[in-house]
Amino acid sequence: MKSSVCLQLSLSLLLISIVALSPSQIQAENSKTLTVLDLRQSLEKDFSGSNAYDAAKAVGALQGIVNREEPRLYVIYLPNRMALERGFAIKQPCQDLFWFDWLREEGRMLAEYNIHETTDVWEAIERFQDDLAGLAVWDEEVPATSNVASTIAGAENLLPVRGNEEEGSFLSELRRRFPNLRTEVDLRGRFTGQGKIPDTDLDSTGSRKCDAYLWTVENYLKTGKCGSTHLAYYIDGIDWQKISPDAPKYVDYGNLGLFNADYWISKRAFFFDLSPWTDVAATDEPEQPVGTDGRTLRTILSEANEVNDYDSVITCGGFVPWWIKYTNFRFTKSTPVRTHHEPVETEWHFSDLLSAYNTVMDADAAGLIGMANASVFQHHPLRKHYEQNPAPEPVDYDPDTTYIQFAMLDYDSAAWLSQAFPFIWEDPKRGELPLHWGINPILADRVPMIFDSILTTLSPNDRIGAD
């Protein structure tokens, strides 16, 4: 009898405890939290000069590390430059906020997430410091090491930081706030362009930047520490004014590609910034032996295929930084010309080179490079199958008729597509005219939500092809 009473009492207490939870409490316990870091005001307010660059680079890497398995950190910063600079009407001028609001709508990927908002970079690092294994410190004297540090960030979950120890620097403040984040890889002073490449049996190429990349090939690509199916071609940590005095100042964080890094770091990509040409020295290191950049790039592509047993298509994000390096483009007539190769010529040459090495391109190119949060977007589900519109009925050719085809092209980059979608695809007049949309199919990996939306909202006049 006593045990029966105890059992009834226990069941009653259990029932009370269950009833006491409100629906919102139950939802909160079952849902996940997404930290939203809004840098639109705080990046330039809290940091200045190279510190702002370092903060942006750290945030991009942090995102890539913590979002690898699921969405945990979202950044709001970049404007929709495609719309704003070309005078298109757009309801939301911040592309990061547009996609955040879009993904928060009922039934979409982030709809059920709890949101923690902050404008503080340090708070974001603190929230995820347990995901970090330490720091990878790069050498300002060898700007290529900034890309090496990004490769290491993806391989070893390290935060890439400029090696400036001065009081007030980003690194010194990071050390003060997070003494547990110790330097695990220090790239300072390692690459001299002489003797042997450190930790290898390879002779120096005579180029500090190329030695740094070949060191990364030997210690990370060949060993499998970094990925071999993803490459990231983004401009390194060079001071633009050193190689082009008339170039814009170091404030264009979108065209630096710093926020793009999150996706590639989540994929453990190999980062590089090298000229594809072998008949000239790279314009950012004119003292190197002629063609060293181009030969080093070919080594990276070859070794990636070797690791893959020549059985995987490689994706390369980013593009030749033609406006600042490797071409004869000049901001003004006083800008020095260090090569005879033209921008478009260099673009085609780089594209040919990738094709020869089983590599496709997600071509974030100048002017519209900036794209954050792809490490979040990559988790958006795609259906196994989508129905295209059927082919239109053929018509008899009339030689007296002028035929016009409207082709909506150049969506060969996730950065470009993510900026075009809000005001071009969602234009209320879409569907009035027959349009052919040329979209790079590999972008489905980086912006799957756009593919899902496009392929489920086709009008009878829309047809999708490859660009």
Steps between C-alpha positions, in 0.01 A plus 500: 500500500779738595685436173179561304452840665862592429459403135182709467675796663800468267277489194311805623821696552624396155171614345521833682857555380397429141194726515709776655700536177339750267502438123760776457724337762473163330581661165798683652641178642461319168635778278856608434669835548649712224730784600453800271798736489407839351816680387343776292587766755739330739776377265631847418390645835673243721802442275713715273750445219658158496310402816170520310648279229618253765162498673318430173745222412458345845121511476499332159722221631299462821183456295657234284615302801182513708252465211662191352234261629202733552410873504627666818640842402353747250661831400324816385726747322509504119278724285342384176748680277353364178170675570626813673777589254277447197196686628261207535210536741542259788310471827795375705838659410696267730539166326583317825183630666291413194608137515466485878140623483430268207631194686303599812166488320261226608598157374853602404833382639548751783134549593515300823836624624541708813692815411776655710591845368830680554711771339816400687771298323657410833171363631465284190848357551425441868180308419690262274848495650463134595478420128841656440827312545715814506650751258678491164713816483595634156795711392431855376832489311374204295134584422443156348516358852159657567359245255715226649353588840148469355584153369629404844188650661284251314738211553561545872222729627740786566417870481719673235651822637754754375828475693500855636592492869481878555284635781148555371531255212229242439740221597606665826137560600408144404778366722389721789137392480557133418829379651390142439520556123868435450703526182509152350652597164726804461587586139711806575854494364464154352511580130806684371517391137841344564647160586247228573128541551444437875398149607563362149782377279399749231735772380362851529334632185661838555156635588384546857133482404541186290711332768214562744247332271727205423559454874122480535480247217755276673364532853125531446389401149711189450441384858123537478481755781321742270247412235590417141162557334468870584740783414453866590655773283470819705735795524764462770592742778705735285476876550343620175687830506836321491430355156255759365525843667177618336294202615214547748589500866472190716132549581324293235451190711249362251745495209772360723294183530551480876139406570497247215751287687244344732373249245844401374637461852203280588607283204865505613597659168851583381530881471731667248564822307731436204540627146411239238770627261839331455654750256526789748575552867199563722431873532481482880847341519692621192832378640396133483635281218277537194204263503535384861141591587359314201707189567398500866133526407537203268666304780202567729252389233703191414548391860130548579415266214765256618348490848158445341634213284382707203147390585334817634403830347664785692314823574697825507338803658611855428668657202810671363539836680553672165429851631796490738735222383621297204363719217565837337186658648565845645285711733662815360767579240758530778449139612811301400455230237692182581362256242366497145215259577149647489222424751269305265795312351604402853146392587486268199847363567411419861174334392685286245753402765234385746324297232825320419520390863146368546393814686181705477462859615267685738624832368459770766638784289591865552235750598259241636737263680350538846277224631465394862320210667534227237611273786142545625333482158670169413273322749179598319338178377447427132246264354627190324327605179361818345280530192616738228250662269446294185672612184297753302319387188717548190396764252561514127782733406388809314788677319303825508472494879760634743535269799621625837615287791523647849782334690553577869865407543817525705373321807826307523569609857307442821584855605345642182196272511426575866493873423294469181228276639330755732420751226528316167347157558245638747398783267117485481513533119711188457302259286364755256777427249667169411844505664793261496685508833864392489606382846814312597367166636784453749367798697235267644760393756553852631158661456259205493212715627509704176483188284213365707310827469567548128405146405179511702384842376558470126251681283401336170738746329810415708756246389821418683827413328866482598730804493 
